[in-house]
Amino acid sequence: MNDAQLFALGITLAWLAGIRVYLTVFGLGLAGLLGWLELPAALQLCESPWVLATSGILALVEFSADKIPGVDSGWDLLQTVLRIPAGAFLASAALAGPEGDMSLGWAVAGAGAAFASHAIKSSTRALINTSPEPLSNWAASSTEDVLTLGALGLVFSHPWLALLLVVSVALGLLLGVLWVLRRLLRRQPAPGLNT
């Protein structure tokens, strides 16, 4: 991969880490282990059997926890301390030099991408949790699973297309959240106007 493709790979992986960090690390490590992708030197850590086993088990836990209303918001809050640093690592490691030298600038960019996707995911899920039925939680969580798997499959062969996909989805979700918030705020009566 050339430098531009590594940039798209790193930022896409960081963005995906903000949504499904364990599935992202597991998919990356599995792709490297099976030879689907030659991982940059700093990311070859993801191919370790320990990293694969741990991220695989945690991906299954996250898959289950993310489907339960209320639990998913608690899980997201807990994962904030892991998703953002993981995004920073994935972006910086993807763009590390041949000696494995990681850049603070790329780590900040990766942290920013992970934070943005995590913030959009968390705020969307908080809005969804106001709905009394569990179907919306299942649908949102399953969509996140499919998006992560699809973007992972795409980022290995077409990193720029994957980056375009995740940016488009992020903008769409952000606009959707803003639209819902605007509608909710319009329904709130102004204080002191109730008689």
C-alpha positions, -999 to +999 in steps of 0.1 A: +000+000+000+012+035-007+011+063+018-023+077+007-039+042+010-023+038+045-038+071+055-073+060+044-067+026+061-056+043+094-084+068+096-111+043+086-098+018+113-098+046+138-134+056+129-145+020+131-128+017+165-152+044+178-181+021+170-169-015+174-133-015+186-130-052+194-146-063+161-122-039+143-091-053+160-103-089+155-111-084+118-078-066+112-058-093+130-076-121+112-070-105+078-033-102+086-031-137+099-049-152+069-028-132+045-056-111+031-037-080+040-001-073+047-003-053+079+022-025+085+048-035+111+032-017+140-002-034+134+012-069+132+006-071+169-031-076+160-022-110+145-011-124+179-032-153+191-036-135+224-049-103+208-071-123+184-086-144+212-092-114+235-106-092+209-128-120+196-143-128+230-148-091+237-164-086+203-190-113+213-196-096+247-201-063+229-224-079+203-247-091+231-244-060+254-251-036+226-286-052+219-300-045+254-316-010+259-299+008+287-270-017+289-258-004+256-255+032+269-236+020+300-214-001+277-207+029+255-198+050+285-174+024+298-159+019+263-151+056+259-119+051+277-109+024+253-123+033+219-105+066+216-070+055+225-075+024+203-084+046+174-053+067+181-032+036+181-047+021+149-043+053+129-007+060+141+003+023+137-011+021+102+010+052+092+041+042+112+074+042+093+092+010+083+110+010+117+076+012+135+080+049+145+045+062+153+036+098+149+018+119+176+000+138+148-015+107+133-024+095+168-043+127+174-060+124+140-070+088+149-083+098+183-103+125+167-119+101+142-126+076+169-141+103+192-163+116+164-177+082+155-181+073+192-199+105+199-223+101+170-229+064+180-235+072+217-258+102+210-278+082+184-282+053+208-292+076+237-320+089+215-330+054+204-332+043+241-360+068+246-381+045+225-400+019+247-396-010+223-364-031+219-366-035+181-350-001+174-320-011+196-316-044+178-318-026+144-293+000+153-269-024+168-272-048+139-266-019+115-234-010+133-223-047+131-229-048+094-214-014+088-182-024+107-179-057+089-186-042+055-162-013+060-135-037+072-139-059+041-138-028+019-109-011+036-085-040+029-091-038-009-103-002-015-093+020+015-104+053-001-138+039-009-141+026+027-131+060+041-157+077+018-183+052+031-177+059+068-175+096+063-208+095+044-225+074+071-211+097+098-225+128+081-258+111+075-261+100+112-250+134+124-276+152+103-303+127+115-294+133+152-295+171+146-329+168+129-344+147+157-330+171+183-344+201+165-378+184+164-377+175+201-367+211+210-396+225+190-421+205+210-408+218+243-430+247+256-411+277+267-408+281+306-435+303+321-459+300+291-480+272+306-512+283+322 
